[in-house]
Amino acid sequence: MTDTPLSQRVLREHVASVYFNYNATFLARVVFVLVFGGFMYLQLGDPMVLPFVVLHLALYLGMYFTPRWSPAVPPAESAWWARKITRIVTLLGFADALAPWIFVPAGNLPVTAALMVVMMGNCARAVQSLRPLKAALFGHTLPMMGGLIVALAWQGDAIHLFLAAFATIYLVLMLRVGVQEHRLLADSLVLRFEKEALAVRLEEQIAATERASEEKTRFLASASHDLRQPLHAIALFGAALENELRGRPEGANAERLMRAVNALGTSLDTMLDVSRLDAGVVTPEFRAVQLDALFLPLNHMFSPQAEQKELQLRVRASGLWVRSDPQLLHRMLSNLIDNALKYTVSGGVTVRARARGNAVWIEVRDTGVGIAPEQIGRIFEEFYQVGNPGRDRSQGLGIGLSIVQRLSLLLDHPLQVHSRPGRGTHFRVVLPAAAPLAGADPQGVEAHRQRAAGARRTLPGRVLLVDDEAEIREAMGELLRSWSIEVHAVADEAEAEKALARAEGEARPFDLLMCDYRLAEGNDGLDAGLRLRQRFGTRMPLLLVTGETAPERLQRVRASGVAVLFKPVDAGKLLRTLSELAPAGVS
């Protein structure tokens, strides 16, 4: 229907409107002509009443049994049906025009007045029902009212001439009303169909945009996975090499290599954060958060960067508490501070918190280049950076503020931004205030002590590694063995099953099962790991290692509740995770 020309669609609606009252019009006409004929016969006793009534009944029956329009009729045939209904109502108009010549006797003004009222009412009804088809409107009313006007004027006396003039004026006014209503109806239909066409085009554009977004997500996920695989191997080999060369002159090169690998891994992890947020796999854990304990590590994290650029970084204590997820809020604020430092050449960055009723404002102010008003709406777009058309990598990927906006929506912490070009930018995060917890550590000293105590780690003694890539198996084995962990590496589920059976027979069980998510021939490492644990009835911890960033797969991993690390795996994070998963009593 949307491909049908607009004129045909409008005409189809006009025809449908006229035919909508087809049955009701037929019944009303039959009843009317019988009552009207009976009344006129009683008043005049004229035998011509009977042929008049029979003629009309014959026309009505013909109208009733003739084929009718239905919604199944193609729009292209609407013009033919419009002409057909126009011919029918025109014929009825000529039949009605006979009434004045029969029922306007000389000197009988009451009957003449009654006939005029009836025919003028019939004219008003015709204008109301036939206005969608202007030709049908004129075809019916002109013969009918024309017959009345001529019949009245034919009498020749003053009263009949007056009535003829009155009927003429009435006809002209009614036709004018009908034409105006026809135009309004046509315009409203045109507007309606144009809106529908716009809505269809909008839906198509939305669908195209969604497809493009899905394709972009799939491309980024595929590209990220393909990049993560070799980088993961490099990171593992590099970490093992760094351990071996520690304390030797050659160790400096290994450290430089790992810094480069970690920088690249950070870039990939930033894109992973976007995928995880879009996938809905990040669930906030709200609790009372002490801002001073959160600000302290932020100050330690960014002070070296500020000193390197000769900027002042002021992170002011406030003693305030808020309700939020501490890790996600830390990521949100760190992105804001990092962004401020990148775009500030002189002066500095200030981070402070202020109480405002039941809310707390966390403000990050800088004295940087500022943002033009027309660009403020774009700074939260992915990969968009103000004043970096050359994509200088030292200024990041342009995803930091995009992540900030996503976290703002996820945490329901409204984000506000004000900026003046050349004067700096002011970001404000609005959070709900929270009551302080009893016995809180204001400077985070206890947290630092616990982290230091955690340096003495408990690691699993034996690990079964399932990965289809030989280089990954070799690199992971080298790294784990450098930590005095015994590693048995296999390529698939079948080999892993044999290894578990042997370990069970030798009474030397594995302490941890580590699986790659994407195995050879499309096999799923998560399913394989869960099957192996179920098959051998063991509670052995399962650690999933993956380079996947596709939202649907991230959702599935999260739903499983299995521990997961994303490639390239940082050696320090791997060490901490192994320590957390190691069974009690294993050393």
C-alpha positions as CSV (number, residue, x, y, z in Angstrom):
1,M,0.0,0.0,0.0
2,T,2.9,2.4,0.7
3,D,4.0,2.0,-2.9
4,T,0.6,3.2,-4.2
5,P,0.5,6.8,-5.5
6,L,-0.8,9.3,-3.0
7,S,-3.7,10.4,-5.2
8,Q,-4.9,6.8,-5.5
9,R,-4.7,6.3,-1.8
10,V,-6.7,9.4,-1.1
11,L,-9.4,8.5,-3.7
12,R,-9.6,5.0,-2.2
13,E,-10.4,6.5,1.2
14,H,-13.1,8.7,-0.4
15,V,-14.8,5.8,-2.1
16,A,-14.6,3.7,1.1
17,S,-16.2,6.6,3.0
18,V,-19.1,6.8,0.6
19,Y,-19.7,3.0,0.6
20,F,-19.4,2.8,4.3
21,N,-23.1,4.0,4.7
22,Y,-24.3,2.1,1.6
23,N,-26.7,-0.3,3.5
24,A,-28.0,2.3,5.9
25,T,-28.6,4.7,3.0
26,F,-30.6,2.0,1.1
27,L,-32.8,1.2,4.0
28,A,-33.5,4.9,4.8
29,R,-34.4,5.6,1.2
30,V,-36.9,2.7,1.0
31,V,-38.6,3.7,4.3
32,F,-38.6,7.4,3.3
33,V,-40.1,6.9,-0.2
34,L,-42.9,4.7,1.2
35,V,-43.8,7.2,3.9
36,F,-43.4,10.2,1.6
37,G,-45.5,8.5,-1.1
38,G,-48.3,7.6,1.3
39,F,-48.4,11.1,2.7
40,M,-48.6,12.7,-0.7
41,Y,-51.3,10.3,-1.9
42,L,-53.4,11.1,1.2
43,Q,-52.9,14.9,0.7
44,L,-53.4,15.0,-3.1
45,G,-55.1,11.7,-4.1
46,D,-53.0,11.9,-7.3
47,P,-52.6,8.5,-9.1
48,M,-49.1,9.6,-10.3
49,V,-47.8,8.9,-6.7
50,L,-47.8,5.1,-7.4
51,P,-45.5,5.2,-10.5
52,F,-43.2,7.6,-8.6
53,V,-42.9,5.2,-5.7
54,V,-42.5,2.2,-8.0
55,L,-39.7,3.9,-10.0
56,H,-37.8,4.8,-6.8
57,L,-38.1,1.3,-5.4
58,A,-36.9,-0.2,-8.6
59,L,-33.9,2.1,-8.6
60,Y,-33.2,1.3,-4.9
61,L,-33.3,-2.5,-5.5
62,G,-31.0,-2.1,-8.5
63,M,-28.6,-0.1,-6.3
64,Y,-28.8,-2.8,-3.6
65,F,-28.0,-5.8,-5.9
66,T,-25.4,-4.2,-8.1
67,P,-21.8,-5.2,-7.2
68,R,-20.3,-3.0,-4.5
69,W,-16.9,-1.8,-3.6
70,S,-15.1,-3.7,-0.8
71,P,-11.7,-3.2,1.0
72,A,-10.3,-6.0,-1.1
73,V,-10.6,-3.9,-4.3
74,P,-7.1,-2.8,-5.5
75,P,-6.4,0.9,-5.1
76,A,-5.8,1.3,-8.8
77,E,-9.5,0.5,-9.4
78,S,-10.7,3.3,-7.1
79,A,-11.4,5.7,-10.0
80,W,-13.7,3.2,-11.7
81,W,-15.7,2.7,-8.5
82,A,-15.9,6.5,-7.9
83,R,-17.4,6.9,-11.4
84,K,-19.8,4.0,-10.8
85,I,-21.2,5.5,-7.5
86,T,-21.4,8.9,-9.2
87,R,-23.6,7.5,-12.0
88,I,-25.9,5.7,-9.5
89,V,-26.4,8.8,-7.3
90,T,-26.9,11.0,-10.3
91,L,-29.6,8.8,-11.6
92,L,-31.3,8.9,-8.2
93,G,-31.0,12.7,-8.3
94,F,-32.9,12.9,-11.6
95,A,-35.5,10.5,-10.1
96,D,-35.9,12.8,-7.1
97,A,-36.2,15.8,-9.5
98,L,-39.6,14.4,-10.7
99,A,-41.2,14.9,-7.2
100,P,-41.7,18.7,-7.6
101,W,-43.5,18.3,-11.0
102,I,-45.9,15.8,-9.4
103,F,-46.3,17.2,-5.9
104,V,-46.3,21.0,-6.4
105,P,-50.0,21.8,-7.1
106,A,-51.1,25.4,-7.8
107,G,-52.4,27.1,-4.7
108,N,-51.5,24.3,-2.2
109,L,-48.8,26.0,-0.3
110,P,-48.8,23.6,2.7
111,V,-47.9,20.7,0.5
112,T,-45.4,22.8,-1.4
113,A,-43.7,23.8,1.8
114,A,-43.6,20.2,3.1
115,L,-42.0,19.1,-0.2
116,M,-39.4,21.9,0.0
117,V,-38.5,20.9,3.6
118,V,-38.1,17.3,2.5
119,M,-36.0,18.0,-0.5
120,M,-33.8,20.5,1.2
121,G,-33.2,18.0,4.0
122,N,-32.4,15.4,1.3
123,C,-29.9,17.9,-0.1
124,A,-28.2,18.4,3.3
125,R,-28.0,14.6,3.8
126,A,-26.5,14.2,0.3
127,V,-23.9,16.9,1.1
128,Q,-22.9,15.1,4.3
129,S,-22.7,11.6,2.8
130,L,-21.3,12.4,-0.7
131,R,-18.8,15.2,0.1
132,P,-15.8,12.8,-0.2
133,L,-16.7,12.5,-4.0
134,K,-17.2,15.9,-5.4
135,A,-18.6,14.6,-8.7
136,A,-21.1,12.5,-6.9
137,L,-22.1,15.4,-4.7
138,F,-22.8,17.7,-7.7
139,G,-24.3,14.8,-9.7
140,H,-27.0,14.1,-7.1
141,T,-27.8,17.6,-5.7
142,L,-27.9,19.6,-8.9
143,P,-30.6,17.6,-10.7
144,M,-32.7,17.1,-7.5
145,M,-32.6,20.7,-6.4
146,G,-32.6,22.0,-10.0
147,G,-35.9,20.1,-10.6
148,L,-37.4,21.8,-7.5
149,I,-36.2,25.3,-8.4
150,V,-37.6,25.0,-12.0
151,A,-40.9,23.5,-10.8
152,L,-41.4,26.4,-8.4
153,A,-40.4,29.1,-10.9
154,W,-42.8,27.4,-13.4
155,Q,-45.8,28.5,-11.3
156,G,-45.0,32.1,-12.1
157,D,-46.5,33.8,-9.0
158,A,-44.6,35.8,-6.6
159,I,-44.6,33.4,-3.7
160,H,-43.4,30.5,-5.8
161,L,-40.7,32.7,-7.4
162,F,-39.6,33.7,-3.9
163,L,-39.4,30.0,-2.9
164,A,-37.4,29.2,-6.1
165,A,-34.9,32.0,-5.3
166,F,-34.7,30.8,-1.7
167,A,-34.0,27.2,-2.8
168,T,-31.4,28.5,-5.3
169,I,-29.5,30.3,-2.5
170,Y,-29.8,27.3,-0.3
171,L,-28.4,25.0,-3.0
172,V,-25.4,27.4,-3.6
173,L,-24.6,27.6,0.1
174,M,-24.8,23.8,0.6
175,L,-22.6,23.1,-2.4
176,R,-20.1,25.6,-1.1
177,V,-20.1,23.9,2.3
178,G,-19.7,20.5,0.6
179,V,-16.8,21.7,-1.5
180,Q,-15.0,23.1,1.5
181,E,-15.5,20.0,3.5
182,H,-14.3,17.9,0.6
183,R,-11.1,20.0,0.4
184,L,-10.5,19.7,4.2
185,L,-11.1,15.9,4.1
186,A,-8.7,15.5,1.1
187,D,-6.0,17.7,2.8
188,S,-6.4,15.7,6.0
189,L,-6.0,12.4,4.2
190,V,-2.9,13.7,2.3
191,L,-1.4,14.9,5.6
192,R,-2.2,11.5,7.2
193,F,-0.6,9.5,4.4
194,E,2.4,11.8,4.3
195,K,2.9,11.3,8.0
196,E,2.5,7.5,7.5
197,A,5.1,7.6,4.8
198,L,7.5,9.6,7.0
199,A,6.9,7.1,9.8
200,V,7.7,4.3,7.5
201,R,10.9,6.0,6.2
202,L,11.8,6.8,9.9
203,E,11.4,3.1,10.8
204,E,13.5,2.1,7.9
205,Q,16.2,4.6,8.9
206,I,16.1,3.4,12.5
207,A,16.3,-0.2,11.3
208,A,19.2,0.7,9.0
209,T,20.9,2.5,12.0
210,E,20.3,-0.5,14.2
211,R,21.8,-2.8,11.6
212,A,24.8,-0.6,11.2
213,S,25.2,-0.5,15.0
214,E,25.0,-4.3,15.2
215,E,27.4,-4.7,12.3
216,K,29.8,-2.3,14.0
217,T,29.5,-4.2,17.3
218,R,30.1,-7.5,15.5
219,F,33.1,-6.0,13.6
220,L,34.6,-4.6,16.8
221,A,34.0,-7.8,18.6
222,S,35.7,-9.9,15.8
223,A,38.6,-7.4,15.4
224,S,39.1,-7.2,19.2
225,H,39.2,-11.0,19.5
226,D,41.6,-11.4,16.6
227,L,43.9,-8.7,18.0
228,R,43.7,-10.1,21.6
229,Q,44.8,-13.6,20.6
230,P,48.4,-12.8,19.5
231,L,48.6,-10.0,22.1
232,H,47.6,-12.5,24.8
233,A,50.5,-14.7,23.7
234,I,52.9,-11.8,23.7
235,A,51.8,-10.7,27.2
236,L,52.3,-14.2,28.6
237,F,55.7,-14.7,27.0
238,G,56.7,-11.2,28.0
239,A,55.6,-11.7,31.6
240,A,57.5,-15.0,31.7
241,L,60.6,-13.3,30.2
242,E,60.3,-10.4,32.6
243,N,60.3,-12.9,35.5
244,E,63.4,-14.7,34.2
245,L,65.4,-11.4,33.5
246,R,64.4,-9.6,36.6
247,G,67.6,-8.2,38.3
248,R,69.7,-8.6,35.1
249,P,70.6,-5.8,32.6
250,E,68.5,-7.3,29.9
251,G,65.5,-7.0,32.2
252,A,65.0,-3.3,31.2
253,N,64.0,-4.3,27.7
254,A,61.5,-6.8,29.0
255,E,60.0,-4.1,31.2
256,R,59.7,-1.8,28.2
257,L,58.1,-4.5,26.2
258,M,55.5,-5.2,28.9
259,R,54.8,-1.4,29.3
260,A,54.0,-1.3,25.5
261,V,51.9,-4.5,25.8
262,N,50.0,-3.2,28.8
263,A,49.3,0.1,27.0
264,L,47.8,-1.8,24.1
265,G,45.9,-4.0,26.4
266,T,44.5,-1.0,28.2
267,S,43.2,0.4,24.9
268,L,41.5,-2.9,24.1
269,D,40.0,-3.1,27.6
270,T,38.6,0.4,27.1
271,M,36.7,-0.9,24.1
272,L,35.7,-4.0,26.1
273,D,34.2,-1.7,28.8
274,V,31.9,-0.2,26.1
275,S,30.8,-3.7,25.0
276,R,30.2,-4.8,28.5
277,L,28.1,-1.7,29.4
278,D,26.1,-2.0,26.1
279,A,25.6,-5.7,26.8
280,G,24.1,-5.0,30.2
281,V,26.5,-7.4,32.0
282,V,27.6,-4.8,34.5
283,T,25.4,-4.7,37.6
284,P,26.0,-2.0,40.1
285,E,26.4,-3.0,43.8
286,F,25.3,0.1,45.7
287,R,26.5,0.8,49.2
288,A,27.7,3.6,51.3
289,V,31.0,5.0,49.9
290,Q,33.4,7.3,51.7
291,L,34.6,9.8,49.1
292,D,37.9,10.6,50.9
293,A,38.8,6.9,50.7
294,L,37.9,7.0,47.0
295,F,39.8,10.2,46.3
296,L,43.0,9.1,47.9
297,P,43.9,6.4,45.3
298,L,42.7,8.8,42.5
299,N,45.2,11.3,43.8
300,H,48.0,8.7,43.9
301,M,47.0,7.5,40.4
302,F,47.1,10.8,38.6
303,S,49.7,12.8,40.5
304,P,52.6,11.5,38.3
305,Q,50.7,12.4,35.2
306,A,50.0,15.9,36.5
307,E,53.7,16.3,37.5
308,Q,54.9,15.2,34.1
309,K,52.8,17.9,32.5
310,E,53.8,20.5,35.2
311,L,50.1,20.8,36.2
312,Q,48.6,21.1,39.7
313,L,46.2,18.3,40.7
314,R,44.1,19.2,43.8
315,V,41.9,16.4,45.2
316,R,40.2,17.9,48.2
317,A,39.0,15.9,51.2
318,S,35.3,16.5,52.2
319,G,34.3,13.9,54.8
320,L,31.2,13.2,52.7
321,W,29.6,9.8,52.0
322,V,27.5,8.8,49.0
323,R,25.5,5.8,47.9
324,S,27.1,4.3,44.8
325,D,29.1,1.4,43.4
326,P,32.7,2.2,44.5
327,Q,34.4,0.5,41.6
328,L,32.1,2.0,38.9
329,L,32.3,5.4,40.5
330,H,36.1,5.1,40.7
331,R,36.1,4.3,37.0
332,M,33.8,7.2,36.2
333,L,35.9,9.8,38.1
334,S,39.2,8.4,36.8
335,N,38.0,8.9,33.3
336,L,36.9,12.5,34.0
337,I,40.3,13.3,35.7
338,D,42.2,11.6,32.9
339,N,40.3,13.6,30.3
340,A,40.8,16.9,32.2
341,L,44.6,16.3,32.4
342,K,44.9,15.5,28.7
343,Y,43.2,18.7,27.6
344,T,44.9,21.0,30.1
345,V,48.2,22.7,29.1
346,S,48.7,25.1,32.0
347,G,47.1,25.6,35.4
348,G,45.6,22.4,36.8
349,V,42.7,20.2,37.7
350,T,40.6,20.4,40.9
351,V,38.4,17.5,42.3
352,R,36.1,18.3,45.1
353,A,32.8,17.2,46.7
354,R,30.1,19.4,48.1
355,A,26.9,18.6,50.0
356,R,23.7,20.0,48.4
357,G,20.7,19.0,50.5
358,N,20.2,15.2,50.1
359,A,22.7,15.1,47.2
360,V,26.4,15.4,46.9
361,W,28.1,17.1,43.9
362,I,31.4,15.8,42.8
363,E,33.1,18.4,40.5
364,V,36.1,18.0,38.2
365,R,37.3,21.4,37.1
366,D,40.2,22.1,34.7
367,T,41.8,25.2,33.2
368,G,42.2,23.5,29.8
369,V,41.2,24.4,26.3
370,G,37.5,24.3,26.9
371,I,34.7,23.1,24.6
372,A,32.7,25.1,22.1
373,P,28.9,25.1,22.8
374,E,28.2,23.3,19.5
375,Q,30.6,20.5,20.4
376,I,29.4,19.8,24.0
377,G,26.7,17.4,22.6
378,R,29.4,15.4,20.7
379,I,32.0,14.9,23.4
380,F,30.2,11.8,24.7
381,E,30.2,10.2,21.2
382,E,32.5,7.2,20.8
383,F,35.9,8.1,19.2
384,Y,35.1,11.8,19.0
385,Q,37.9,14.1,20.4
386,V,37.9,17.8,20.5
387,G,41.0,19.2,18.7
388,N,42.4,15.9,17.8
389,P,41.7,15.4,14.1
390,G,45.0,13.6,13.5
391,R,44.1,10.9,16.1
392,D,47.1,11.5,18.3
393,R,47.3,8.3,20.4
394,S,48.7,10.2,23.3
395,Q,45.3,11.7,23.8
396,G,43.6,8.3,24.0
397,L,40.9,6.7,21.9
398,G,38.1,9.1,22.5
399,I,36.0,6.6,24.4
400,G,36.6,7.8,28.0
401,L,33.7,10.2,28.1
402,S,31.4,7.8,26.3
403,I,32.1,5.3,29.2
404,V,31.4,8.1,31.7
405,Q,28.0,8.8,30.1
406,R,27.1,5.1,30.1
407,L,28.1,4.8,33.8
408,S,26.1,7.9,34.6
409,L,23.0,6.3,33.2
410,L,23.8,2.9,34.8
411,L,24.3,4.3,38.3
412,D,21.6,7.0,37.9
413,H,24.1,9.7,38.7
414,P,23.2,12.7,36.5
415,L,26.2,14.2,34.7
416,Q,26.4,18.0,34.0
417,V,29.0,19.8,31.9
418,H,29.8,23.5,31.6
419,S,32.6,24.9,29.5
420,R,34.0,28.1,28.0
421,P,36.6,27.9,25.2
422,G,40.0,28.9,26.4
423,R,38.8,29.0,30.1
424,G,38.3,25.4,31.0
425,T,35.6,22.8,31.6
426,H,33.6,21.9,34.6
427,F,32.0,18.4,35.0
428,R,29.6,17.7,37.8
429,V,28.3,14.3,39.0
430,V,25.2,14.4,41.2
431,L,25.0,11.5,43.7
432,P,22.6,10.7,46.6
433,A,24.1,11.3,50.0
434,A,24.6,8.5,52.5
435,A,25.0,8.2,56.2
436,P,28.6,7.5,57.4
437,L,29.3,3.9,58.5
438,A,30.4,3.4,62.1
439,G,34.1,2.6,62.5
440,A,35.0,3.8,59.0
441,D,38.7,4.3,58.1
442,P,38.9,7.9,57.0
443,Q,42.2,7.6,55.1
444,G,41.8,4.1,53.8
445,V,44.8,2.9,55.9
446,E,43.1,-0.4,56.8
447,A,42.4,-1.1,53.1
448,H,46.0,-0.5,52.3
449,R,47.1,-2.8,55.1
450,Q,44.8,-5.5,53.9
451,R,46.1,-5.1,50.3
452,A,49.7,-5.4,51.6
453,A,48.8,-8.5,53.7
454,G,47.4,-10.0,50.5
455,A,50.8,-10.0,49.0
456,R,51.4,-13.4,50.6
457,R,49.4,-15.4,48.1
458,T,48.1,-19.0,48.0
459,L,48.3,-20.5,44.5
460,P,46.9,-23.7,43.1
461,G,49.5,-26.5,42.8
462,R,48.2,-28.2,39.6
463,V,46.3,-26.5,36.7
464,L,44.7,-28.1,33.7
465,L,44.8,-25.7,30.8
466,V,42.4,-26.2,27.8
467,D,43.3,-24.0,24.8
468,D,43.3,-24.9,21.1
469,E,46.3,-22.7,20.2
470,A,49.7,-24.2,20.8
471,E,51.4,-20.8,21.3
472,I,49.0,-19.8,24.0
473,R,49.4,-23.2,25.8
474,E,53.2,-22.8,25.7
475,A,53.1,-19.2,26.8
476,M,50.6,-19.8,29.7
477,G,52.6,-22.8,30.8
478,E,55.8,-20.8,30.9
479,L,54.2,-18.1,33.0
480,L,52.5,-20.5,35.4
481,R,55.7,-22.6,35.9
482,S,57.6,-19.4,36.7
483,W,55.2,-19.2,39.7
484,S,56.0,-22.8,40.6
485,I,52.6,-24.1,39.4
486,E,52.4,-27.5,37.6
487,V,50.6,-27.1,34.3
488,H,49.1,-29.7,32.1
489,A,48.0,-28.1,28.8
490,V,45.6,-29.8,26.3
491,A,43.9,-28.7,23.1
492,D,40.3,-29.9,23.5
493,E,37.7,-31.4,25.7
494,A,38.5,-35.0,24.8
495,E,42.2,-34.6,25.9
496,A,41.1,-32.7,29.0
497,E,38.8,-35.6,29.9
498,K,41.7,-38.1,29.6
499,A,43.9,-35.9,31.7
500,L,41.2,-35.7,34.5
501,A,40.7,-39.4,34.4
502,R,44.5,-40.0,34.8
503,A,44.7,-37.5,37.6
504,E,41.8,-39.2,39.4
505,G,43.5,-42.6,39.0
506,E,46.8,-41.3,40.3
507,A,45.1,-39.5,43.2
508,R,46.7,-36.3,42.0
509,P,43.7,-34.1,41.2
510,F,44.0,-30.7,39.5
511,D,43.3,-27.7,41.7
512,L,42.0,-25.5,38.9
513,L,40.6,-25.9,35.4
514,M,41.4,-23.0,33.0
515,C,39.6,-22.9,29.6
516,D,39.7,-20.7,26.6
517,Y,36.2,-19.6,25.7
518,R,36.5,-20.2,21.9
519,L,37.9,-23.6,21.1
520,A,38.6,-25.2,17.8
521,E,35.7,-26.1,15.4
522,G,33.4,-23.6,17.1
523,N,33.4,-25.5,20.4
524,D,32.5,-23.5,23.5
525,G,35.0,-23.5,26.3
526,L,32.4,-22.5,28.9
527,D,30.2,-25.5,28.1
528,A,33.3,-27.8,27.9
529,G,34.5,-26.7,31.4
530,L,31.0,-27.1,33.0
531,R,30.6,-30.6,31.4
532,L,34.0,-31.7,32.6
533,R,33.3,-30.6,36.2
534,Q,29.9,-32.4,36.1
535,R,31.3,-35.5,34.5
536,F,33.9,-36.0,37.2
537,G,31.8,-34.7,40.0
538,T,34.4,-32.2,41.1
539,R,34.1,-28.8,42.6
540,M,37.4,-27.8,41.0
541,P,37.3,-24.0,40.3
542,L,36.8,-23.1,36.6
543,L,38.5,-20.0,35.2
544,L,37.5,-18.8,31.7
545,V,39.9,-16.8,29.6
546,T,38.4,-15.1,26.6
547,G,39.0,-12.5,23.9
548,E,35.3,-12.2,23.2
549,T,33.6,-8.8,23.4
550,A,30.3,-9.6,21.7
551,P,27.5,-8.4,24.0
552,E,25.4,-11.6,23.8
553,R,28.4,-13.7,24.7
554,L,29.4,-11.4,27.6
555,Q,25.8,-11.8,28.9
556,R,26.1,-15.6,28.7
557,V,29.4,-15.6,30.6
558,R,28.1,-13.4,33.3
559,A,24.9,-15.5,33.7
560,S,27.1,-18.6,34.2
561,G,28.8,-17.1,37.3
562,V,32.2,-18.5,36.2
563,A,35.3,-16.4,36.9
564,V,36.5,-14.8,33.7
565,L,39.6,-12.9,32.5
566,F,39.8,-11.0,29.3
567,K,42.7,-11.3,26.9
568,P,45.4,-10.0,26.9
569,V,45.6,-11.2,30.5
570,D,47.7,-9.0,32.8
571,A,50.1,-11.2,34.8
572,G,49.3,-9.4,38.0
573,K,45.6,-9.8,37.6
574,L,46.1,-13.5,36.7
575,L,48.2,-14.0,39.8
576,R,45.5,-12.4,42.0
577,T,42.7,-14.4,40.4
578,L,44.5,-17.7,40.8
579,S,45.1,-16.9,44.4
580,E,41.4,-16.1,45.0
581,L,40.3,-19.3,43.2
582,A,42.9,-21.6,44.8
583,P,41.2,-24.2,47.1
584,A,41.8,-23.8,50.8
585,G,44.9,-25.6,52.0
586,V,46.7,-25.5,48.7
587,S,50.0,-23.8,48.6
